[in-house]
Amino acid sequence: MSNHPFHPTASAGNPAGNHLRRHRQQAGLSQLELALRANVSQRHLSCVETGRAKPSPGTLHALLSALGVPLEECNEVFLAAGYAPRYTASPLNAPAMAMVHEAIAHILQANNPAPAIVLDSMWYITAANTSAGRLLQMAGVQPRDDAPLNLLETLLRPEGLGDQLINADEIRATAWHRASREAAGNPELAQLLQDLPCPAALAIAPSPSPVVLTRLRSAHGELKFLSTFTTFGMPLDVTVASLRIEHLIPADTHTWHTMTLAYEQVTAKP
């Protein structure tokens, strides 16, 4: 029999340590680098990862924040460590979300005549500005009244928005790769991806442009947009953290002119 004391490893009854080590390795950080970022000792971090020490809620929060772990996955780590979940997931219609909706409405309105949409963690469009509605009409995409439009589905399924894109292979591959990364911590999104057709071309040659443009064919000719995202800073709620606003900024004069006219036609007084 060995005289050495038994120390549990990260694979033996240490779910919190497993989570932390996995997130650290995915971030490409050494224990020393993470310890410095989180202001904890490397020795303590090592003991936490191997199960020789139980981290306090404050230490867990510091480590997870330094790793940039999504709030929903942070809750999983807190549960694994024997603590209550730290972050709530408020319904979109909760009274506490009123200021969030006001901020979103302001951003969407200010973005006109450039299209802007709000996406949740499942890629459903939960809100859109007037110009986004006009753009979807120009693309022949008609959202259903009884269900929100899912951006992934309309990009990847036949007869959706993807069919109207001149560079459909490029956009579909980009969307698929992004959703695949997000699905690592989102089982529902992972299931949605399994149910969707995988893009035929996932290996796309690098574009000479510094960004990937969305190139849409329409009755007004080719429309070009570059995409940017807005997220909420310092979110303390899973729902708020999952929301993002995608801005489709016209990439040339023709697209700006077309979207400006389309917006003015909708908002012109009778």
C-alpha positions, 0 to 999 in steps of 0.5 A: 500500500502506498504511503503517499496521501491521496489527493483528488484530481480534477477528474475525480469528483471535482466538477468545479475544478473540471469546469475551471480547467476546461475554460482556462485551457480553452482560453489558452492561459496557463495557471500563472496567467489566469492567477495574475488576471484574477488576483489569486495565487497560482498555488490556490488556483492549482488546488482549486483545479485539482480539488484540494481546495474549495474556492469561495464565491468571490474567488470563483467570480474573479476567476470566471470574470477573468476568463470571460465565461458567459453568465449562464455557464458561470451559473453551472460552475457555481452549482458544481461548487455547491453554491446557488446560481449567481445570475438570474435569467429574467423574462423579456417582459419582466418589469426590471427589463424596461430600461433594457427595452428603452435602450434597445429601442433608442439604438434601433431608432437611431440606426435608421436608415441603416438596418438593425436587429436584436438577436437572442442566444438562439438567434431569434430576431426579437426586435428590429428597426423600420429599415430592417423590416424594409430590407427583409421585404426587399429580400422577399422574406416575410416573417410570420406573425405567430413566431419570431424569425430565426436568423440562422434558419433563414440563412441556412434553409432553402428559400430563406434569406440565404438564397438572396445573398450573392455571397451565400456560401461565405455568409452561411459559413461565417454564421455556422462557425459563429453559432458552433462556437456559441453552441459549446455552452448552449445545448439548445443552440447545439440541437438547432444546428443539428437540425439545420443543413450544414453549409456545403462550403465551410472552408472559404478562401480569405476575402481581399476585403478587411471585413466580410460584407453581406451582399444582397441581390434586390430589385434595386441592384446589389446592396452591400452591408458590413456588420457590427454588434452591440452588446450590453456592458457589465450585464448581471442577468443571463437574458441581458448578456445573451442579447446583441444588436446587429447593425447592417451598415451600408458599405457603399453610396448606392446602398446608403441611397437605397436604404434612405429612400426606403426608410423615407417612403415608410416614414413619410407623412400622408 
